[in-house]
Amino acid sequence: MKKFAFRFERLKKLRELERDISLNAFSTSLQEFMHKEKEYKLMFKRVLNARNELNVALENGSSVDKINTLLNNVYILEGLLKGKRDELYSAYLKAKEDKADFLEKDIKRKVMEKIRDQHLRLYLKKLFKEDQSNIDEASSNIRELKRKIT
């Protein structure tokens, strides 16, 4: 019997390649999300520090110019924080989309593996059946030879 060959081997390899590419894209977008999250947390701390500085200035009765400067600083930092939040959300959506794409590609790859395994089982079953018929034939030939000898 001829050697096992999966008819869809090229398609299986394509599915594996698509999955690997998708995994790399997901990994990249997840790293980008984590980077954006770090930037957001840093900006959030800066806003909190600016607010605390403004509160201290208000409690100490600082000059109006200093309070206005600190208040403007808080407004600017809050605007930057909003921008960082939007960037973080966009990175989250991209990572979520890439994860869904990866899971879809992984399922397609697993389907091809199952089909290959099923084809291999059928091949082995056929091979076993063929081997068994060869063994049966050899066994009957041996019995026949023994009968002729005796």
C-alpha positions as CSV (number, residue, x, y, z in Angstrom):
1,M,0.0,0.0,0.0
2,K,1.3,3.5,-0.8
3,K,2.5,5.9,1.9
4,F,0.0,8.1,3.7
5,A,-0.5,11.5,2.1
6,F,-3.0,14.0,3.3
7,R,-4.8,15.5,0.3
8,F,-5.3,18.9,2.0
9,E,-1.7,19.2,3.4
10,R,-1.2,22.5,1.6
11,L,-4.5,23.9,3.0
12,K,-3.5,22.7,6.5
13,K,-0.1,24.5,6.2
14,L,-1.9,27.6,5.0
15,R,-4.2,27.5,8.0
16,E,-1.2,27.1,10.3
17,L,0.5,30.0,8.7
18,E,-2.6,32.2,9.0
19,R,-2.9,31.2,12.6
20,D,0.7,32.1,13.3
21,I,0.3,35.5,11.6
22,S,-2.9,36.1,13.5
23,L,-1.2,35.2,16.8
24,N,1.7,37.7,16.0
25,A,-0.9,40.4,15.3
26,F,-2.7,39.7,18.5
27,S,0.5,39.7,20.5
28,T,1.5,43.0,19.0
29,S,-1.8,44.6,19.7
30,L,-1.8,43.2,23.2
31,Q,1.6,44.7,23.9
32,E,0.4,48.0,22.4
33,F,-2.6,47.9,24.8
34,M,-0.4,47.3,27.8
35,H,1.9,50.2,26.7
36,K,-1.1,52.5,26.4
37,E,-2.4,51.3,29.8
38,K,0.9,52.2,31.3
39,E,0.8,55.7,29.7
40,Y,-2.7,56.2,30.9
41,K,-1.8,55.3,34.5
42,L,1.2,57.6,34.4
43,M,-1.0,60.5,33.2
44,F,-3.6,59.7,35.8
45,K,-1.0,60.0,38.5
46,R,0.1,63.3,37.0
47,V,-3.5,64.6,37.1
48,L,-3.9,63.5,40.8
49,N,-0.7,65.2,41.7
50,A,-1.8,68.4,39.9
51,R,-5.1,68.3,41.7
52,N,-3.4,67.7,45.1
53,E,-1.1,70.6,44.4
54,L,-4.1,72.8,43.5
55,N,-5.9,71.8,46.7
56,V,-2.8,72.6,48.8
57,A,-2.6,76.0,47.1
58,L,-6.3,76.6,47.9
59,E,-5.9,75.6,51.5
60,N,-2.8,77.7,52.0
61,G,-4.5,80.8,50.5
62,S,-2.0,81.2,47.6
63,S,-2.2,84.0,45.2
64,V,-4.9,84.1,42.5
65,D,-2.2,83.9,39.7
66,K,-0.7,80.8,41.2
67,I,-4.2,79.2,41.6
68,N,-5.1,80.1,38.0
69,T,-1.8,78.6,36.8
70,L,-2.4,75.4,38.8
71,L,-6.0,75.2,37.6
72,N,-4.9,75.6,34.0
73,N,-2.4,72.9,34.5
74,V,-5.1,70.6,35.9
75,Y,-7.3,71.3,32.8
76,I,-4.5,70.7,30.4
77,L,-3.5,67.4,32.1
78,E,-7.2,66.3,32.2
79,G,-7.4,66.9,28.5
80,L,-4.3,64.9,28.0
81,L,-5.7,62.2,30.2
82,K,-8.9,62.1,28.1
83,G,-6.7,61.6,25.0
84,K,-4.8,58.8,26.7
85,R,-8.1,57.2,27.7
86,D,-9.3,57.3,24.1
87,E,-6.0,55.8,22.9
88,L,-6.3,53.1,25.5
89,Y,-9.8,52.3,24.4
90,S,-8.8,52.1,20.8
91,A,-5.9,49.8,21.7
92,Y,-8.3,47.6,23.7
93,L,-10.7,47.4,20.7
94,K,-7.8,46.4,18.4
95,A,-6.6,43.8,20.8
96,K,-10.1,42.4,21.2
97,E,-10.5,42.3,17.4
98,D,-7.2,40.6,16.9
99,K,-8.0,38.1,19.6
100,A,-11.3,37.1,17.9
101,D,-9.4,36.8,14.6
102,F,-6.8,34.6,16.2
103,L,-9.4,32.3,17.8
104,E,-11.2,32.0,14.5
105,K,-7.9,31.1,12.7
106,D,-7.0,28.6,15.5
107,I,-10.4,26.9,15.1
108,K,-9.8,26.6,11.3
109,R,-6.4,25.1,12.0
110,K,-7.8,22.6,14.5
111,V,-10.5,21.5,12.0
112,M,-7.8,20.8,9.5
113,E,-5.9,18.7,12.1
114,K,-9.0,16.8,12.9
115,I,-9.7,16.1,9.2
116,R,-6.1,14.9,8.8
117,D,-6.4,12.7,11.9
118,Q,-9.6,11.2,10.5
119,H,-7.9,10.5,7.2
120,L,-5.0,8.9,8.9
121,R,-7.3,6.7,11.0
122,L,-9.0,5.6,7.8
123,Y,-5.7,4.9,6.1
124,L,-4.5,2.9,9.1
125,K,-7.7,1.0,9.2
126,K,-7.4,0.1,5.5
127,L,-3.7,-0.7,6.0
128,F,-4.5,-3.0,8.9
129,K,-7.3,-4.7,6.9
130,E,-4.9,-5.2,4.0
131,D,-2.2,-6.6,6.4
132,Q,-4.7,-8.9,8.0
133,S,-5.8,-10.3,4.7
134,N,-2.2,-10.8,3.8
135,I,-1.6,-12.6,7.1
136,D,-4.7,-14.7,6.5
137,E,-3.6,-15.6,3.0
138,A,-0.1,-16.6,4.2
139,S,-1.6,-18.6,7.0
140,S,-3.9,-20.5,4.6
141,N,-0.9,-21.1,2.3
142,I,1.1,-22.5,5.2
143,R,-1.7,-24.8,6.2
144,E,-2.1,-26.0,2.6
145,L,1.7,-26.7,2.4
146,K,1.6,-28.6,5.7
147,R,-1.3,-30.7,4.4
148,K,0.6,-31.5,1.2
149,I,3.7,-32.4,3.1
150,T,1.9,-34.8,5.4
